[in-house]
Amino acid sequence: MTGGPFVDAVPAAHLAERLEALVPGAVLETVLFRNEVTVVVPAALIVAACRALKDDPESDCAMLTDVTSVHHLEGDFEHEVIYQLHSLEKNHRIRLKVLLRPGETIPSVTPIWKGANWLEREVFDLAGVRFSGHPDLRRIIMPDDYPDHPLRKDFDVEGGPTSIDMPGRPASPGFRDMDHA
């Protein structure tokens, strides 16, 4: 009995080796967890790594499915920026992770995938990660004058910043009144 399309249970660990061959120094660490491959890449090489994985016929990771981030209060790194890449043709996935220290920026991958524009803007808006070379890095969800980033671990979930006094009834952080002038 066939239950749907065949999905290969073997993770695409060969993509990490292929990435290292295509962009020497791009693989700092490879983690295999629950049949998923995560490769830690230096921030300076993220554009080269993404372009190589997209353009290489063996890798064929032509689809950027997501860009997200994790904020850390403690430790050596303030942010993890995570890229999810997928090959429709080869049916494999790879996750690239960049670790950023406080104040560091990361190059934008919008020259490779135009759709990264909105994904990077969302990560900037909600977590505060800055993407150098981004064509339009401005807030996408929160008001332009909003001083904080709601997905950071140090965000005040009890009320958000008190520096914005909006007329009318209070709203949850992230609410944008489109009729407000």
Contact map, one row per residue, 1 for C-alpha under 8 A:
1110000000000000000000000000000000000000000000000000000000000000000000000000000000000000000000000000000000000000000000000000000000000000000000000000000000000000000000000000000000000
1111100000000000000000000000000000000000000000000000000000000000000000000000000000000000000000000000000000000000000000000000000000000000000000000000000000000000000000000000000000000
1111100000000000000000000000000000000000000000000000000000000000000000000000000000000000000000000000000000000000000000000000000000000000000000000000000000000000000000000000000000000
0111110000000000000000000000000000000000000000000000000000000000000000000000000000000000000000000000000000000000000000000000000000000000000000000000000000000000000000000000000000000
0111111000000000000000000000000000000000000000000000000000000000000000000000000000000000000000000000000000000000000000000000000000000000000000000000000000000000000000000000000000000
0001111100000000000000000000000000000000000000000000000000000000000000000000000000000000000000000000000000000000000000000000000000000000000000000000000000000000000000000000000000000
0000111110000000000000000000000000000000000000000000000000000000000000000000000000000000001000000000000000000000000000000000000000000000000000000000000000000000000000000000000000000
0000011111100000000000000000000000000000000000000000000000000000000000000000000000000000001000000000000000000000000000000000000000000000000000000000000000000000000000000000000000000
0000001111100000000000000000000000100000000000000000000000000000000000000000000000000000000000000000000000000000000000000000000000000000000000000000000000000000000000000000000000000
0000000111110000000000000000000000100000000000000000000000000000000000000000000000000000000000000000000000000000000000000000000000000000000000000000000000000000000000000000000000000
0000000111111000000000000000000000111000000000000000000000000000000000000000000000000000000110000000000000000000000000000000000000000000000000000000000000000000000000000000000000000
0000000001111110000000000000000000011000000000000000000000000000000000000000000000000000000111000000000000000000000000000000000000000000000000000000000000000000000000000000000000000
0000000000111111100000000000000100001000000000000000000000000000000000000000000000000000000000000000000000000000000000000000000000000000000000000000000000000000000000000000000000000
0000000000011111110000000000000000000000000000000000000000000000000000000000000000000000000000000000000000000000000000000000000000000000000000000000000000000000000000000000000000000
0000000000011111111000000000000000000000000000000000000000100000000000000000000000000000000001000000000000000000000000000000000000000000000000000000000000000000000000000000000000000
0000000000001111111100000010010000001010000000000000000000000000000000000000000000000000000000000000000000000000000000000000000000000000000000000000000000000000000000000000000000000
0000000000001111111110000000000000000000000000000000000000000000000000000000000000000000000000000000000000000000000000000000000000000000000000000000000000000000000000000000000000000
0000000000000111111111000000000000000000000000000000000000100000000000000000000000000000000000000000000000000000000000000000000000000000000000000000000000000000000000000000000000000
0000000000000011111111110110000000000000000000001001100000000000000000000000000000000000000000000000000000000000000000000000000000000000000000000000000000000000000000000000000000000
0000000000000001111111111110000000000000000000000000000000000000000000000000000000000000000000000000000000000000000000000000000000000000000000000000000000000000000000000000000000000
0000000000000000111111110000000000000000000000000000000000000000000000000000000000000000000000000000000000000000000000000000000000000000000000000000000000000000000000000000000000000
0000000000000000011111110000000000000000000000000001000000000000000000000000000000000000000000000000000000000000000000000000000000000000000000000000000000000000000000000000000000000
0000000000000000001111111100000000000000000000011001000000000000000000000000000000000000000000000000000000000000000000000000000000000000000000000000000000000000000000000000000000000
0000000000000000001111111110000000000000000000000000000000000000000000000000000000000000000000000000000000000000000000000000000000000000000000000000000000000000000000000000000000000
0000000000000000000100111111000000000000000000000000000000000000000000000000000000000000000000000000000000000000000000000000000000000000000000000000000000000000000000000000000000000
0000000000000000001100111111000000000001110011001000000000000000000000000000000000000000000000000000000000000000000000000000000000000000000000000000000000000000000000000000000000000
0000000000000001001100011111110000000011110000000000000000000000000000000000000000000000000000000000000000000000000000000000000000000000000000000000000000000000000000000000000000000
0000000000000000000000001111110000000011110000000000000000000000000000000000000000000000000000000000000000000000000000000000000000000000000000000000000000000000000000000000000000000
0000000000000000000000000011111000000011100000000000000000000000000000000000000000000000000000000000000000000000000000000000000000000000000000000000000000000000000000000000000000000
0000000000000001000000000011111100001111000000000000000000000000000000000000000000000000000000000000000000000000000000000000000000000000000000000000000000000000000000000000000000000
0000000000000000000000000000111110001110000000000000000000000000000000000000000000000000000000000000000000000000000000000000000000000000000000000000000000000000000000000000000000000
0000000000001000000000000000011111111100000000000000000000000000000000000000000000000000000000000000000000000000000000000000000000000000000000000000000000000000000000000000000000000
0000000000000000000000000000001111111000000000000000000000000000000000000000000000000000000000000000000000000000000000000000000000000000000000000000000000000000000000000000000000000
0000000000000000000000000000000111110000000000000000000000000000000000000000000000000000000000000000000000000000000000000000000000000000000000000000000000000000000000000000000000000
0000000011100000000000000000000111111000000000000000000000000000000000000000000000000000000000000000000000000000000000000000000000000000000000000000000000000000000000000000000000000
0000000000110000000000000000000111111100000000000000000000000000000000000000000000000000000011100000000000000000000000000000000000000000000000000000000000000000000000000000000000000
0000000000111001000000000000011110111110000000000000000000000000000000000000000000000000000011100000000000000000000000000000000000000000000000000000000000000000000000000000000000000
0000000000000000000000000000011100011111000000000000000000000000000000000000000000000000000001111000000000000000000000000000000000000000000000000000000000000000000000000000000000000
0000000000000001000000000011111000001111100000000000000000000000000000000000000000000000000001111000000000000000000000000000000000000000000000000000000000000000000000000000000000000
0000000000000000000000000111110000000111110000000000000000000000000000000000000000000000000000011110000000000000000000000000000000000000000000000000000000000000000000000000000000000
0000000000000000000000000111100000000011111011001000000000000000000000000000000000000000000000011110000000000000000000000000000000000000000000000000000000000000000000000000000000000
0000000000000000000000000111000000000001111111000000000000000000000000000000000000000000000000000110000000000000000000000000000000000000000000000000000000000000000000000000000000000
0000000000000000000000000000000000000000111111000000000000000000000000000000000000000000000000000111000001100000000000000000000000000000000000000000000000000000000000000000000000000
0000000000000000000000000000000000000000011111100000000000000000000000000000000000000000000000000000000001100000000000000000000000000000000000000000000000000000000000000000000000000
0000000000000000000000000100000000000000111111111000000000000000000000000000000000000000000000000000000000000000000000000000000000000000000000000000000000000000000000000000000000000
0000000000000000000000000100000000000000111111111100000000000000000000000000000000000000000000000100000000101000000000000000000000000000000000000000000000000000000000000000000000000
0000000000000000000000000000000000000000000111111110000000000000000000000000000000000000000000000000000000111001000000000000000000000000000000000000000000000000000000000000000000000
0000000000000000000000100000000000000000000011111111000000000000000000000000000000000000000000000000000000000000000000000000000000000000000000000000000000000000000000000000000000000
0000000000000000001000100100000000000000100011111111100000000000000000000000000000000000000000000000000000000000000000000000000000000000000000000000000000000000000000000000000000000
0000000000000000000000000000000000000000000001111111110000000000000000000000000000000000000000000000000000001001000000000000000000000000000000000000000000000000000000000000000000000
0000000000000000000000000000000000000000000000111111111000000000000000000000000000000000000000000000000000000001000000000000000000000000000000000000000000000000000000000000000000000
0000000000000000001001100000000000000000000000011111111100000000000000000000000000000000000000000000000000000000000000000000000000000000000000000000000000000000000000000000000000000
0000000000000000001000000000000000000000000000001111111100111100000000000000000000000000000000000000000000000000000000000000000000000000000000000000000000000000000000000000000000000
0000000000000000000000000000000000000000000000000111111110111110000000000000000000000000000000000000000000000000000000000000000000000000000000000000000000000000000000000000000000000
0000000000000000000000000000000000000000000000000011111110111100000000000000000000000000000000000000000000000000000000000000000000000000000000000000000000000000000000000000000000000
0000000000000000000000000000000000000000000000000001111111110000000000000000000000000000000000000000000000000000000000000000000000000000000000000000000000000000000000000000000000000
0000000000000000000000000000000000000000000000000000011111110000000000000000000000000000000000000000000000000000000000000000000000000000000000000000000000000000000000000000000000000
0000000000000000000000000000000000000000000000000000000111110000000000000000000000000000000000000000000000000000000000000000000000000000000000000000000000000000000000000000000000000
0000000000000010010000000000000000000000000000000000111111111000000000000000000000000010010000000000000000000000000000000000000000000000000000000000000000000000000000000000000000000
0000000000000000000000000000000000000000000000000000111111111100000000000000000000000010110000000000000000000000000000000000000000000000000000000000000000000000000000000000000000000
0000000000000000000000000000000000000000000000000000111000111111000000000000000000001111000110000000000000000000000000000000000000000000000000000000000000000000000000000000000000000
0000000000000000000000000000000000000000000000000000111000011111000000000000000000001111000000000000000000000000000000000000000000000000000000000000000000000000000000000000000000000
0000000000000000000000000000000000000000000000000000010000001111100000000000000000001111000000000000000000000000000000000000000000000000000000000000000000000000000000000000000000000
0000000000000000000000000000000000000000000000000000000000001111111000000000000000111100000000000000000000000000101100000000000000000000000000000000000000000000000000000000000000000
0000000000000000000000000000000000000000000000000000000000000011111000000000000000111100000000000000000000000000000000000000000000000000000000000000000000000000000000000000000000000
0000000000000000000000000000000000000000000000000000000000000001111100000000000001111000000000000000000000000000000000100000000000000000000000000000000000000000000000000000000000000
0000000000000000000000000000000000000000000000000000000000000001111110000000000011110000000000000000000000000000000100110010000000000000000000000000000000000000000000000000000000000
0000000000000000000000000000000000000000000000000000000000000000011111000000000011100000000000000000000000000000000000110010000000000000000000000000000000000000000000000000000000000
0000000000000000000000000000000000000000000000000000000000000000001111100000001111000000000000000000000000000000000000000010001000000000000000000000000000000000000000000000000000000
0000000000000000000000000000000000000000000000000000000000000000000111110000001110000000000000000000000000000000000000000000001000000000000000000000000100000000000000000000000000000
0000000000000000000000000000000000000000000000000000000000000000000011111000011100000000000000000000000000000000000000000000001000000000000000000000001110000000000000000000000000000
0000000000000000000000000000000000000000000000000000000000000000000001111110111000000000000000000000000000000000000000000000000000000000000000000000000110000000000000000000000000000
0000000000000000000000000000000000000000000000000000000000000000000000111110010000000000000000000000000000000000000000000000000000000000000000000000000011000000000000000000000000000
0000000000000000000000000000000000000000000000000000000000000000000000011111110000000000000000000000000000000000000000000000000000000000000000000000000000000000000000000000000000000
0000000000000000000000000000000000000000000000000000000000000000000000011111110000000000000000000000000000000000000000000000000000000000000000000000000000000000000000000000000000000
0000000000000000000000000000000000000000000000000000000000000000000000000111110000000000000000000000100000000000000000000000000000000000000000000000000000000000000000000000000000000
0000000000000000000000000000000000000000000000000000000000000000000000010111111100000000000000000011110000000000000000000000000000000000000000000000000000000000000000000000000000000
0000000000000000000000000000000000000000000000000000000000000000000000111111111100000000000000000011110000000000000000000000000000000000000000000000000000000000000000000000000000000
0000000000000000000000000000000000000000000000000000000000000000000011110000111110000000000000000011110000000000000000000000000010000000000000000000000000000000000000000000000000000
0000000000000000000000000000000000000000000000000000000000000000000011100000111111000000000000001111000000000000000000000000000000000000000000000000000000000000000000000000000000000
0000000000000000000000000000000000000000000000000000000000000000001111000000001111100000000000001111000000000000000000000000000000000000000000000000000000000000000000000000000000000
0000000000000000000000000000000000000000000000000000000000000000011110000000000111110000000000111100000000000000000000000000000000000000000000000000000000000000000000000000000000000
0000000000000000000000000000000000000000000000000000000000000001111100000000000011111000000000111000000000000000000000000000000000000000000000000000000000000000000000000000000000000
0000000000000000000000000000000000000000000000000000000000000001111000000000000001111100000011110000000000000000000000000000000000000000000000000000000000000000000000000000000000000
0000000000000000000000000000000000000000000000000000000000001111110000000000000000111110000011110000000000000000000000000000000000000000000000000000000000000000000000000000000000000
0000000000000000000000000000000000000000000000000000000000001111100000000000000000011111001111000000000000000000000000000000000000000000000000000000000000000000000000000000000000000
0000000000000000000000000000000000000000000000000000000000111110000000000000000000001111111110000000000000000000000000000000000000000000000000000000000000000000000000000000000000000
0000000000000000000000000000000000000000000000000000000000001110000000000000000000000111111100000000000000000000000000000000000000000000000000000000000000000000000000000000000000000
0000000000000000000000000000000000000000000000000000000000010000000000000000000000000011111000000000000000000000000000000000000000000000000000000000000000000000000000000000000000000
0000000000000000000000000000000000000000000000000000000000110000000000000000000000000011111100000000000000000000000000000000000000000000000000000000000000000000000000000000000000000
0000001100000000000000000000000000000000000000000000000000000000000000000000000000000111111110000000000000000000000000000000000000000000000000000000000000000000000000000000000000000
0000000000110000000000000000000000000000000000000000000000001000000000000000000000000111011111000000000000000000000000000000000000000000000000000000000000000000000000000000000000000
0000000000110000000000000000000000011000000000000000000000001000000000000000000000011110001111100000000000000000000000000000000000000000000000000000000000000000000000000000000000000
0000000000010010000000000000000000011110000000000000000000000000000000000000000000011100000111110000000000000000000000000000000000000000000000000000000000000000000000000000000000000
0000000000000000000000000000000000011110000000000000000000000000000000000000000001111000000011111000000000000000000000000000000000000000000000000000000000000000000000000000000000000
0000000000000000000000000000000000000111100000000000000000000000000000000000000001111000000001111100000000000000000000000000000000000000000000000000000000000000000000000000000000000
0000000000000000000000000000000000000111100000000000000000000000000000000000000111100000000000111110000000000000000000000000000000000000000000000000000000000000000000000000000000000
0000000000000000000000000000000000000001111001000000000000000000000000000000000111000000000000011111000000000000000000000000000000000000000000000000000000000000000000000000000000000
0000000000000000000000000000000000000001111000000000000000000000000000000000111110000000000000001111100000000000000000000000000000000000000000000000000000000000000000000000000000000
0000000000000000000000000000000000000000001000000000000000000000000000000000111110000000000000000111111111000000000000000000000000000000000000000000000000000000000000000000000000000
0000000000000000000000000000000000000000000000000000000000000000000000000001111000000000000000000011111100000000000000000000000000000000000000000000000000000000000000000000000000000
0000000000000000000000000000000000000000000000000000000000000000000000000000111000000000000000000001111100000000000000000000000000000000000000000000000000000000000000000000000000000
0000000000000000000000000000000000000000000000000000000000000000000000000000000000000000000000000001111110000000000000000000000000000000000000000000000000000000000000000000000000000
0000000000000000000000000000000000000000000000000000000000000000000000000000000000000000000000000001111111000000000000000000000001000000000000000000000000000000000000000000000000000
0000000000000000000000000000000000000000000000000000000000000000000000000000000000000000000000000001001111100000000000000000000011110000000000000000000000000000000000000000000000000
0000000000000000000000000000000000000000001100000000000000000000000000000000000000000000000000000001000111110000000000000000000011110000000000000000000000000000000000000000000000000
0000000000000000000000000000000000000000001101100000000000000000000000000000000000000000000000000000000011111000000000000000000000111100000000000000000000000000000000000000000000000
0000000000000000000000000000000000000000000000100000000000000000000000000000000000000000000000000000000001111110000000010000000000111100000000000000000000000000000000000000000000000
0000000000000000000000000000000000000000000001100100000000000000000000000000000000000000000000000000000000111111100100000000000000000000000000000000000000000000000000000000000000000
0000000000000000000000000000000000000000000000000000000000000000000000000000000000000000000000000000000000011111111110000000000000000110000000000000000000000000000000000000000000000
0000000000000000000000000000000000000000000000000000000000000000000000000000000000000000000000000000000000011111110000000000000000000000000000000000000000000000000000000000000000000
0000000000000000000000000000000000000000000000100110000000000000000000000000000000000000000000000000000000001111110000000000000000000000000000000000000000000000000000000000000000000
0000000000000000000000000000000000000000000000000000000000000001000000000000000000000000000000000000000000001111111110000000000000000000000000000000000000000000000000000000000000000
0000000000000000000000000000000000000000000000000000000000000000000000000000000000000000000000000000000000000111111110000000000000000000000000000000000000000000000000000000000000000
0000000000000000000000000000000000000000000000000000000000000001000000000000000000000000000000000000000000000100111111100000000000000000000000000000000000000000000000000000000000000
0000000000000000000000000000000000000000000000000000000000000001001000000000000000000000000000000000000000001100111111110000000000000000000000000000000000000000000000000000000000000
0000000000000000000000000000000000000000000000000000000000000000000000000000000000000000000000000000000000000100111111111000000000000111000000000000000000000000000000000000000000000
0000000000000000000000000000000000000000000000000000000000000000000000000000000000000000000000000000000000000000001111111100000000000000000100000000000000000000000000000000000000000
0000000000000000000000000000000000000000000000000000000000000000011100000000000000000000000000000000000000000000001111111110000000000000000000000000000000000000000000000000000000000
0000000000000000000000000000000000000000000000000000000000000000001100000000000000000000000000000000000000010000000111111111000000100000100000000000000000000000000000000000000000000
0000000000000000000000000000000000000000000000000000000000000000000000000000000000000000000000000000000000000000000011111111100000000001111100000000000000000000000000000000000000000
0000000000000000000000000000000000000000000000000000000000000000000000000000000000000000000000000000000000000000000001111111110000000000001110000000000000000000000000000000000000000
0000000000000000000000000000000000000000000000000000000000000000001110000000000000000000000000000000000000000000000000111111111110000000000000000000000000000000000000000000000000000
0000000000000000000000000000000000000000000000000000000000000000000000000000000000000000000000000000000000000000000000011111111111100000111000000000000000000000000000000000000000000
0000000000000000000000000000000000000000000000000000000000000000000000000000000000000000000000000000000000000000000000001111111110000000011111000000100000000000000000000000000000000
0000000000000000000000000000000000000000000000000000000000000000000000000000000000000000000000000000000000000000000000000111111100000000000011000000111100000000000000000000000000000
0000000000000000000000000000000000000000000000000000000000000000000011100000000000000000000000000000000000000000000000000011111110000000000000000000111100000000000000000000000000000
0000000000000000000000000000000000000000000000000000000000000000000000000000000000000000000000000000000000000000000000000011111111000000000000000000100100000000000000000000000000000
0000000000000000000000000000000000000000000000000000000000000000000000000000001000000000000000000000000011000000000000000011101111100000000000000000000000000000000000000000000000000
0000000000000000000000000000000000000000000000000000000000000000000000000000000000000000000000000000000111000000000000000001000111110000100000000000000000000000000000000000000000000
0000000000000000000000000000000000000000000000000000000000000000000000000000000000000000000000000000000011110000000000010001000011111100100000000000000000000000000000000000000000000
0000000000000000000000000000000000000000000000000000000000000000000000000000000000000000000000000000000011110000000000000000000001111100000000000000000000000000000000000000000000000
0000000000000000000000000000000000000000000000000000000000000000000000000000000000000000000000000000000000110000000000000000000000111110000000000000000000000000000000000000000000000
0000000000000000000000000000000000000000000000000000000000000000000000000000000000000000000000000000000000110100000010000000000000111111100000000000000000000000000000000000000000000
0000000000000000000000000000000000000000000000000000000000000000000000000000000000000000000000000000000000000100000010000000000000001111100000000000000000000000000000000000000000000
0000000000000000000000000000000000000000000000000000000000000000000000000000000000000000000000000000000000000000000010001000000000000111110000000000000000000000000000000000000000000
0000000000000000000000000000000000000000000000000000000000000000000000000000000000000000000000000000000000000000000000011001000001100111111000000000000000000000000000000000000000000
0000000000000000000000000000000000000000000000000000000000000000000000000000000000000000000000000000000000000000000000001001100000000001111100010000000000000000000000000000000000000
0000000000000000000000000000000000000000000000000000000000000000000000000000000000000000000000000000000000000000000000001101100000000000111111110000000000000000000000000000000000000
0000000000000000000000000000000000000000000000000000000000000000000000000000000000000000000000000000000000000000000001001100100000000000011111000000000000000000000000000000000000000
0000000000000000000000000000000000000000000000000000000000000000000000000000000000000000000000000000000000000000000000000100110000000000001111100000000000000000000000000000010100000
0000000000000000000000000000000000000000000000000000000000000000000000000000000000000000000000000000000000000000000000000000110000000000001111110100000000000000000000000000011100000
0000000000000000000000000000000000000000000000000000000000000000000000000000000000000000000000000000000000000000000000000000000000000000001011111100000000000000000000000000000100000
0000000000000000000000000000000000000000000000000000000000000000000000000000000000000000000000000000000000000000000000000000000000000000011001111100000000000000000000000000000000000
0000000000000000000000000000000000000000000000000000000000000000000000000000000000000000000000000000000000000000000000000000000000000000000000111110000000000000000000000000000000000
0000000000000000000000000000000000000000000000000000000000000000000000000000000000000000000000000000000000000000000000000000000000000000000001111111000000000000000100000000000000000
0000000000000000000000000000000000000000000000000000000000000000000000000000000000000000000000000000000000000000000000000000000000000000000000001111100000000000100000000000000000000
0000000000000000000000000000000000000000000000000000000000000000000000000000000000000000000000000000000000000000000000000000000000000000000000000111110000100001100000000000000000000
0000000000000000000000000000000000000000000000000000000000000000000000000000000000000000000000000000000000000000000000000000111100000000000000000011111100100000000000000000000000000
0000000000000000000000000000000000000000000000000000000000000000000000000000000000000000000000000000000000000000000000000000011000000000000000000001111100101001000000000000110000000
0000000000000000000000000000000000000000000000000000000000000000000000100000000000000000000000000000000000000000000000000000011000000000000000000000111110100000000000000000000000000
0000000000000000000000000000000000000000000000000000000000000000000001110000000000000000000000000000000000000000000000000000011100000000000000000000111111100000000000000000000000000
0000000000000000000000000000000000000000000000000000000000000000000000111000000000000000000000000000000000000000000000000000000000000000000000000000001111100000000000000000000000000
0000000000000000000000000000000000000000000000000000000000000000000000001000000000000000000000000000000000000000000000000000000000000000000000000000000111110000000000000000000000000
0000000000000000000000000000000000000000000000000000000000000000000000000000000000000000000000000000000000000000000000000000000000000000000000000001111111111001000000000000000000000
0000000000000000000000000000000000000000000000000000000000000000000000000000000000000000000000000000000000000000000000000000000000000000000000000000000001111111100000000000000000000
0000000000000000000000000000000000000000000000000000000000000000000000000000000000000000000000000000000000000000000000000000000000000000000000000000010000111111000000000000000000000
0000000000000000000000000000000000000000000000000000000000000000000000000000000000000000000000000000000000000000000000000000000000000000000000000000000000011111000000000000000000000
0000000000000000000000000000000000000000000000000000000000000000000000000000000000000000000000000000000000000000000000000000000000000000000000000000000000011111110000000001100000000
0000000000000000000000000000000000000000000000000000000000000000000000000000000000000000000000000000000000000000000000000000000000000000000000000001010000111111110000000000100000000
0000000000000000000000000000000000000000000000000000000000000000000000000000000000000000000000000000000000000000000000000000000000000000000000000011000000010011111100000000000000000
0000000000000000000000000000000000000000000000000000000000000000000000000000000000000000000000000000000000000000000000000000000000000000000000000000000000000011111110000000000000000
0000000000000000000000000000000000000000000000000000000000000000000000000000000000000000000000000000000000000000000000000000000000000000000000000000000000000000111110000000000000000
0000000000000000000000000000000000000000000000000000000000000000000000000000000000000000000000000000000000000000000000000000000000000000000000000100000000000000111111000000000000000
0000000000000000000000000000000000000000000000000000000000000000000000000000000000000000000000000000000000000000000000000000000000000000000000000000000000000000011111100000000000000
0000000000000000000000000000000000000000000000000000000000000000000000000000000000000000000000000000000000000000000000000000000000000000000000000000000000000000000111110100000000000
0000000000000000000000000000000000000000000000000000000000000000000000000000000000000000000000000000000000000000000000000000000000000000000000000000000000000000000011111000000000000
0000000000000000000000000000000000000000000000000000000000000000000000000000000000000000000000000000000000000000000000000000000000000000000000000000000000000000000001111100000000000
0000000000000000000000000000000000000000000000000000000000000000000000000000000000000000000000000000000000000000000000000000000000000000000000000000000000000000000000111110000000000
0000000000000000000000000000000000000000000000000000000000000000000000000000000000000000000000000000000000000000000000000000000000000000000000000000000000000000000001011111000000000
0000000000000000000000000000000000000000000000000000000000000000000000000000000000000000000000000000000000000000000000000000000000000000000000000000000000000000000000001111101000000
0000000000000000000000000000000000000000000000000000000000000000000000000000000000000000000000000000000000000000000000000000000000000000000000000000000000000010000000000111111000000
0000000000000000000000000000000000000000000000000000000000000000000000000000000000000000000000000000000000000000000000000000000000000000000000000000010000000011000000000011111000000
0000000000000000000000000000000000000000000000000000000000000000000000000000000000000000000000000000000000000000000000000000000000000000000011000000010000000000000000000001111100000
0000000000000000000000000000000000000000000000000000000000000000000000000000000000000000000000000000000000000000000000000000000000000000000001000000000000000000000000000011111110000
0000000000000000000000000000000000000000000000000000000000000000000000000000000000000000000000000000000000000000000000000000000000000000000011100000000000000000000000000000011111000
0000000000000000000000000000000000000000000000000000000000000000000000000000000000000000000000000000000000000000000000000000000000000000000000000000000000000000000000000000001111110
0000000000000000000000000000000000000000000000000000000000000000000000000000000000000000000000000000000000000000000000000000000000000000000000000000000000000000000000000000000111110
0000000000000000000000000000000000000000000000000000000000000000000000000000000000000000000000000000000000000000000000000000000000000000000000000000000000000000000000000000000011111
0000000000000000000000000000000000000000000000000000000000000000000000000000000000000000000000000000000000000000000000000000000000000000000000000000000000000000000000000000000011111
0000000000000000000000000000000000000000000000000000000000000000000000000000000000000000000000000000000000000000000000000000000000000000000000000000000000000000000000000000000000111
